[in-house]
């Protein structure tokens, strides 16, 4: 069972393997070769879990779509300049389908069931749409859709969001508002699992502690 492994470690290893293994007919052989190379450096249970996840992925329709893609770009770095700041990051996957459409995708290794995917996808909706916005801005191409690839040892399934000008305009306004709040220190941590992946985690939590401390002092002064 993977409850002895940190979810972040699973995600990191799966992302690394997907970055370096081509989506072709040699996928399984190259996966085995990479896992063998890592066997002396990485925990065996972690390797076994990653192997199960990627074998499931290899058997899925998603892999078939990627193997027939005209073009695949992995770990695409971006810098998206908006009115109130700049968002930087790496997009897991951008690919052009066999029909010529551009798709933006992000891998998620959440340990969830098929019934939980819709709810989980909402957590990452803003993130994947910002990736779509960055893709349009930098590549001058409107993505057809943005996909979250949910992968674990039991399933490989995509959650898709259709992309158009309206939704990208909306996400740009939302992202700009978020940047403005961050610049003004007018934000609090969500307190959910995403905090563990955020580069401002410790700063954000510190601001929360300062604010809560200030509120307690004010309440004490007011005799509450």
DRENMIDREN-338694 format. One line per field, with one value per residue (C-alpha): residue number from 1; residue in one letter; x, y, z. Coordinates in Angstrom, 1 decimal, always signed. Layout:
k (NUM | ...)
r (a | ...)
east (X | ...)
north (Y | ...)
up (Z | ...)
This chain:
k (1 | 2 | 3 | 4 | 5 | 6 | 7 | 8 | 9 | 10 | 11 | 12 | 13 | 14 | 15 | 16 | 17 | 18 | 19 | 20 | 21 | 22 | 23 | 24 | 25 | 26 | 27 | 28 | 29 | 30 | 31 | 32 | 33 | 34 | 35 | 36 | 37 | 38 | 39 | 40 | 41 | 42 | 43 | 44 | 45 | 46 | 47 | 48 | 49 | 50 | 51 | 52 | 53 | 54 | 55 | 56 | 57 | 58 | 59 | 60 | 61 | 62 | 63 | 64 | 65 | 66 | 67 | 68 | 69 | 70 | 71 | 72 | 73 | 74 | 75 | 76 | 77 | 78 | 79 | 80 | 81 | 82 | 83 | 84 | 85 | 86 | 87 | 88 | 89 | 90 | 91 | 92 | 93 | 94 | 95 | 96 | 97 | 98 | 99 | 100 | 101 | 102 | 103 | 104 | 105 | 106 | 107 | 108 | 109 | 110 | 111 | 112 | 113 | 114 | 115 | 116 | 117 | 118 | 119 | 120 | 121 | 122 | 123 | 124 | 125 | 126 | 127 | 128 | 129 | 130 | 131 | 132 | 133 | 134 | 135 | 136 | 137 | 138 | 139 | 140 | 141 | 142 | 143 | 144 | 145 | 146 | 147 | 148 | 149 | 150 | 151 | 152 | 153 | 154 | 155 | 156 | 157 | 158 | 159 | 160 | 161 | 162 | 163 | 164 | 165 | 166 | 167 | 168 | 169 | 170 | 171 | 172 | 173 | 174 | 175 | 176 | 177 | 178 | 179 | 180 | 181 | 182 | 183 | 184 | 185 | 186 | 187 | 188 | 189 | 190 | 191 | 192 | 193 | 194 | 195 | 196 | 197 | 198 | 199 | 200 | 201 | 202 | 203 | 204 | 205 | 206 | 207 | 208 | 209 | 210 | 211 | 212 | 213 | 214 | 215 | 216 | 217 | 218 | 219 | 220 | 221 | 222 | 223 | 224)
r (x | x | x | x | x | x | x | x | x | x | x | x | x | x | x | x | x | x | x | x | x | x | x | x | x | x | x | x | x | x | x | x | x | x | x | x | x | x | x | x | x | x | x | x | x | x | x | x | x | x | x | x | x | x | x | x | x | x | x | x | x | x | x | x | x | x | x | x | x | x | x | x | x | x | x | x | x | x | x | x | x | x | x | x | x | x | x | x | x | x | x | x | x | x | x | x | x | x | x | x | x | x | x | x | x | x | x | x | x | x | x | x | x | x | x | x | x | x | x | x | x | x | x | x | x | x | x | x | x | x | x | x | x | x | x | x | x | x | x | x | x | x | x | x | x | x | x | x | x | x | x | x | x | x | x | x | x | x | x | x | x | x | x | x | x | x | x | x | x | x | x | x | x | x | x | x | x | x | x | x | x | x | x | x | x | x | x | x | x | x | x | x | x | x | x | x | x | x | x | x | x | x | x | x | x | x | x | x | x | x | x | x | x | x | x | x | x | x | x | x | x | x | x | x)
east (+0.0 | +1.3 | +0.1 | +3.7 | +4.9 | +4.5 | +2.1 | +4.5 | +7.3 | +5.0 | +4.1 | +7.7 | +8.9 | +6.0 | +6.6 | +10.3 | +9.7 | +7.0 | +9.3 | +12.1 | +10.3 | +8.8 | +5.2 | +6.0 | +5.9 | +9.1 | +7.5 | +7.3 | +10.9 | +12.3 | +10.2 | +11.7 | +15.2 | +14.8 | +13.3 | +16.2 | +18.6 | +16.9 | +16.6 | +19.8 | +18.8 | +15.0 | +12.8 | +11.6 | +7.9 | +8.0 | +9.4 | +6.8 | +4.0 | +5.3 | +5.6 | +2.0 | +0.7 | +2.6 | +1.7 | -1.9 | -1.3 | +0.3 | -2.8 | -5.1 | -6.7 | -4.8 | -1.5 | -2.9 | -3.8 | -0.3 | +1.5 | -0.4 | +0.2 | +1.8 | +3.9 | +4.6 | +6.3 | +7.1 | +7.9 | +7.3 | +8.7 | +6.6 | +6.6 | +3.2 | +3.2 | -0.1 | -1.1 | -0.2 | +2.7 | +4.2 | +3.3 | +6.1 | +5.9 | +6.3 | +3.5 | +3.7 | +2.5 | +1.4 | +0.6 | -0.9 | -3.4 | -3.4 | -6.2 | -4.0 | -5.7 | -3.5 | -4.1 | -2.6 | -2.3 | -1.2 | -0.5 | -2.1 | -1.3 | -4.0 | -5.0 | -8.7 | -11.5 | -13.3 | -16.2 | -14.0 | -12.4 | -15.0 | -14.6 | -10.8 | -10.7 | -12.3 | -9.3 | -7.0 | -9.3 | -7.6 | -4.1 | -4.8 | -6.6 | -3.7 | -1.5 | -3.9 | -3.7 | +0.1 | +0.0 | -2.1 | +0.0 | +3.4 | +2.6 | -0.1 | -2.4 | -5.7 | -5.7 | -8.8 | -9.0 | -7.1 | -6.8 | -6.0 | -4.6 | -5.5 | -3.3 | -2.9 | -2.5 | -6.2 | -7.1 | -5.9 | -8.6 | -8.8 | -10.9 | -11.3 | -12.2 | -13.1 | -11.1 | -12.3 | -11.7 | -14.3 | -12.9 | -9.3 | -10.4 | -12.1 | -9.0 | -6.8 | -9.0 | -8.9 | -5.1 | -4.5 | -6.7 | -4.8 | -1.5 | -2.8 | -3.9 | -0.5 | +1.3 | -0.8 | -0.4 | -4.2 | -4.4 | -4.6 | -3.5 | -6.2 | -5.0 | -5.4 | -3.1 | -2.0 | -0.1 | +2.5 | +3.4 | +3.4 | +6.7 | +5.2 | +3.9 | +6.0 | +5.6 | +1.9 | +1.5 | +3.6 | +1.4 | -1.6 | -0.1 | +0.7 | -2.9 | -4.5 | -2.2 | -3.2 | -6.9 | -6.4 | -4.6 | -7.5 | -10.1 | -8.2 | -8.0 | -11.7 | -12.4 | -13.8)
north (+0.0 | +3.5 | +5.1 | +4.6 | +6.9 | +10.7 | +11.6 | +14.4 | +11.8 | +9.7 | +12.8 | +13.9 | +10.5 | +10.0 | +13.5 | +12.8 | +9.5 | +10.9 | +13.8 | +11.5 | +8.5 | +9.1 | +8.1 | +5.4 | +1.7 | +1.3 | +3.0 | -0.1 | -1.2 | +2.3 | +2.6 | -0.7 | +0.5 | +3.7 | +2.0 | -0.5 | +2.4 | +4.0 | +0.8 | +1.5 | +5.2 | +5.2 | +3.3 | +0.0 | +0.7 | +4.1 | +2.5 | -0.2 | +2.3 | +4.5 | +1.4 | +0.4 | +4.0 | +4.2 | +0.7 | +1.7 | +4.9 | +3.0 | +0.8 | +3.9 | +5.7 | +8.8 | +7.1 | +6.2 | +9.8 | +11.0 | +8.3 | +9.5 | +13.2 | +15.3 | +17.2 | +16.8 | +19.4 | +18.3 | +20.5 | +23.8 | +26.7 | +29.9 | +33.5 | +35.1 | +38.9 | +40.3 | +43.8 | +43.2 | +40.8 | +37.8 | +34.1 | +31.6 | +27.9 | +24.7 | +23.1 | +19.3 | +18.7 | +20.6 | +18.4 | +18.7 | +16.0 | +14.0 | +16.4 | +19.4 | +20.7 | +22.0 | +20.5 | +21.6 | +18.9 | +18.5 | +15.2 | +14.5 | +11.5 | +12.0 | +8.7 | +9.0 | +6.9 | +7.6 | +9.1 | +11.7 | +13.1 | +15.8 | +17.3 | +17.0 | +18.6 | +21.8 | +22.2 | +22.5 | +24.3 | +27.7 | +26.2 | +24.4 | +27.4 | +29.7 | +27.1 | +27.4 | +31.2 | +31.0 | +28.7 | +31.0 | +34.0 | +32.5 | +30.1 | +32.4 | +29.4 | +28.9 | +25.5 | +23.4 | +22.1 | +21.9 | +18.4 | +17.1 | +13.5 | +11.8 | +8.7 | +6.2 | +2.5 | +1.9 | +4.3 | +6.7 | +9.2 | +12.7 | +15.6 | +18.1 | +21.8 | +23.3 | +26.5 | +29.6 | +33.4 | +34.0 | +31.5 | +32.7 | +36.4 | +35.3 | +33.4 | +36.4 | +38.7 | +36.2 | +35.7 | +39.4 | +39.8 | +37.1 | +38.8 | +42.1 | +40.5 | +38.8 | +42.1 | +43.8 | +40.9 | +40.7 | +36.9 | +33.9 | +30.3 | +27.9 | +25.3 | +22.5 | +20.0 | +22.6 | +24.6 | +21.9 | +22.6 | +26.4 | +28.3 | +31.0 | +28.4 | +29.6 | +33.3 | +32.8 | +31.0 | +33.6 | +36.4 | +34.4 | +34.1 | +37.8 | +38.7 | +36.3 | +37.6 | +41.2 | +40.3 | +38.7 | +41.8 | +44.0 | +41.8 | +41.9 | +45.7 | +45.9 | +43.7 | +40.8)
up (+0.0 | -0.7 | +2.5 | +3.7 | +0.9 | +0.8 | -2.0 | -3.0 | -3.6 | -5.8 | -7.8 | -8.2 | -9.4 | -11.9 | -13.3 | -13.8 | -15.5 | -17.8 | -18.7 | -20.0 | -21.5 | -25.0 | -25.7 | -28.2 | -28.6 | -26.5 | -23.5 | -21.2 | -22.0 | -21.3 | -18.1 | -16.9 | -17.8 | -15.9 | -12.8 | -12.8 | -12.9 | -9.9 | -7.9 | -5.8 | -5.1 | -4.6 | -2.1 | -3.6 | -2.5 | -4.2 | -7.4 | -7.4 | -6.9 | -9.8 | -12.0 | -11.4 | -12.1 | -15.4 | -16.6 | -16.0 | -17.9 | -20.8 | -21.2 | -21.3 | -24.2 | -23.0 | -24.0 | -27.4 | -28.0 | -27.0 | -29.0 | -32.2 | -31.4 | -34.1 | -31.6 | -27.8 | -25.6 | -22.0 | -19.0 | -20.9 | -18.8 | -19.0 | -17.7 | -18.0 | -17.4 | -16.2 | -15.0 | -11.3 | -11.6 | -13.4 | -13.0 | -13.7 | -13.9 | -15.9 | -17.9 | -17.7 | -21.2 | -24.4 | -27.4 | -30.8 | -31.6 | -34.8 | -35.9 | -35.3 | -32.1 | -29.2 | -25.8 | -22.4 | -19.8 | -16.2 | -14.4 | -11.0 | -8.9 | -6.3 | -4.6 | -5.5 | -7.1 | -10.4 | -8.4 | -6.8 | -10.0 | -10.7 | -7.2 | -7.3 | -10.8 | -9.3 | -7.0 | -9.9 | -12.3 | -11.9 | -12.3 | -15.5 | -17.0 | -16.2 | -18.1 | -21.1 | -20.9 | -20.9 | -23.8 | -25.9 | -24.9 | -25.7 | -28.6 | -30.2 | -30.4 | -28.7 | -27.0 | -27.7 | -24.2 | -20.9 | -19.3 | -15.9 | -16.2 | -13.0 | -12.5 | -9.7 | -9.4 | -9.9 | -12.8 | -15.5 | -16.4 | -17.8 | -16.7 | -19.6 | -19.7 | -23.1 | -23.7 | -25.4 | -25.3 | -22.6 | -20.1 | -20.7 | -20.2 | -16.9 | -15.7 | -16.5 | -14.4 | -11.6 | -11.8 | -11.8 | -8.7 | -6.9 | -7.8 | -6.5 | -3.2 | -2.8 | -3.5 | -0.8 | +1.6 | +1.5 | +1.5 | +3.8 | +3.2 | +2.1 | +4.6 | +2.1 | +0.4 | -2.2 | +0.4 | +0.5 | -3.2 | -2.9 | -3.0 | -0.6 | +1.9 | +4.9 | +4.1 | +3.7 | +6.9 | +8.7 | +7.5 | +8.7 | +12.2 | +12.3 | +11.3 | +13.8 | +16.5 | +15.7 | +15.9 | +19.3 | +20.6 | +19.4 | +21.0 | +24.3 | +24.1 | +23.5 | +26.5 | +24.6)
